[in-house]
Amino acid sequence: MLDILVEKLGLDPWLASYILLPVLIFMARILDVSIGTIRVIFIMQGNKRLAPLLGFIESFIWLVAISQIVRNIDNIFSYVAFAGGYAVGTYVGLYLEEKLAFGKVLVRVITKKDASELIEYLISNNFHFTNVPAEGRFGPVNVIFFVIKRDYLHQITGAIKRFNPKAFYTVESIKETSEYQFVEPQRRRNFFGQLSLKRK
């Protein structure tokens, strides 16, 4: 591939080997690792259509990148680009996953403080929830749990911190749920939020 670029574009061989090639490897690794991160998320959600397709694309890009390193085995810049692309690709994949807000999550809130304000907030914003009185190590607590689309997570955690700032909460990804009619909470949605909602 590098020889073709040198020949077609008339590039200086040194420039192509030590500048252009590492840049291409770096970009390829960002792309394939980003795709890999999204693929793993689809696997966890049981998506049998997109996960295999993303796996094929990811493997193809990786093979192209590693073949160029093998052909230019003495080029240390290619190694640095390969590793750097992996690191940046991991970050980009997580960023995309957060923005695209795939799937649903289970939020569990445990609080000693009266949770009436938080419950009222959930009701007024059309979130479905379950509130269970329970007994903790230091006395009675409220356990509130609910399943929401992932793109509402920041809204929910913000409400928890506002109404019950000392509450303990956990967030877990959900692979599958029974058929359930989600009522859309009333809030302003950004572009990525709209994209994720249209997928359902």
N, C-alpha and C positions, 0 to 999 in steps of 0.2 A: 504493500500500500504506500509506504514511504517513497519507494522508487518511482511509483507512478506519479505521485505528487511532484517530486523533483523534476521528472521529465515533462509533465504536462504544464506545470506552472513556471518552469525554468528557475527553480529556487536554488540557492546555494546549498550544497549537501550538508555543510556544517550547521547552517541555520535550521535546515529541516530536521536534522538529527537531534540537536540539543535545545531547540526552542519549540518548533512546531510539533514534533512528535510528543514531547512531554505534555504540552498543552492539550493535544487531542486525547492522550491517555487520561489526563486529569478530568477532562469533561466527560469522557466515556464512563469513568468510574463513578462520577457524581450521578450520572444518569442511571447506571445499572444498580447502584446501591439504593438510590431513591426508589426505583421500581421495586427492588427487593423488600424494602421496608413496607411499602404499600401492599405487596403480595402477602407478606406474613400477616398483616392485619386482615386481609380478605380470607386467608386460611382460618384464622381464629374465628371469623364470623361465618365460616362454612360456605363461602361463595365458591361454587364449583365451576363457574364459567370464566370469571376474570382471573382467578388465581393461576390456573395453568397457562393462560395466555401471557400473563405478566412474567411467569417463570421462564417461558421460552424466550421472550425478548431479553430478559435479564441475562440468561445464560449466553445468548448470542453475542450481546455487547461485551460480556466478560471475556469470551473466547477471542474476540477481535483484539481487545486490549492486551491480553496476555500473550497473544501470538506476536504482537509488535515488540513486546519486551524480550521475548525469546530471540527474535531476529536481531535485536540490538542489545545483546546480553551485557555488553561492556558500558552501556550508557546509564550512569548512576542517576541522572536526572529523571529517567523514566521510572526508576524505583520510587523516587521521592514523589513523583506525580501520581503514581499508582496508589501509594499509601495516603497521600493527601486527598486524593479524590474519594477514597473510601471514607475518610473522616468527614469531609464536607458533605458527601452524599448521605451519610447517616443523619446529619443535622437537617439537610434539606428534606429528606423523607419524613422525619418527625414533624417538621414545620408544615409540610403539605397535608399530612394526616390530621394535624390539629385544625388547619384552616378548612379542609374539606369536611371535617366532622363526620366520619363514617360511623354508622351503626348506633347502637344504644348502650347506655351504661346504667348500672344500679348504683344509686346513691343511698348510703345509710348514715343517718345522723343520730348521735347519742348525746343527750344534753341533760344536765341537772336543772338548769334554769327553765322557767316556764316557757314553753314553746308556742304559746298561743299566737304571738305575732308572726312567727315563721309559718305556722299552719294557716293563718289568715292570708298571708302572702301567697301561699301555694294555692289556696282556694280561689282567691281573686284573680290569679293568673292561669287558672284552668289546669293546674298540674294535679294528676291523680297520685295519691299517696296512701300509706298505711301508718297509723300512729299507735304504738303499743306501749302501755305502761310496763316498766320492768324494774328489777332490783339490781343495783350495782354494788360495788364494794363499799362505797361510802353512802349508800342510801338509795332512795327511789330515783329513777331516771325515765326519760321518754326516749323511745327508739322510733324514729321516723324513717321509712324507706320508700323509695319510689324508683320507677324506671323512666328514663327520659332519653330523648334523642341527644346525641353527643354535643350537638352545636348549642344546646341550652345549658351546658355544664358551667360555663363561666357566669351565666346569669344566676344559676342556683347557688354556686359556691359564694358568690358575692352577697346573696341574700342571707345565707347561713352566717357569714362573717358579720353582717350588719345587725341581724336580730339576735343571734346567739354566738358571739365572738369566741367564747370558750368551749364551744361544742366540739366534740370529736366526730369526725366524719370520714368515711371511706368511699372510694369510687372504684367500681369493678366493671370491666368490659363484659358484655353479654354476647354469647354466640348465637343464642336462639331464644325466642319467646313464643308463647302461644298467641293465637290471633287475638288482637286487642286494638280497639279503636282509640288512637291517640287524639286528644283534643289539643289543637294548636294553641300554645300560650300566646298572649297578646304582647308583642314586643316588636321593635324595629329589627329587621333582618338585613344583614349586609349581603354582598354578592355571593360570598362563599356559603352563607347560611341558606340562601335561596337555592343554590345549586344542590346542596345536600338534601333539602326538603323535596325537591323535584324528583330525586332518585327513588323515593319511596313509592 
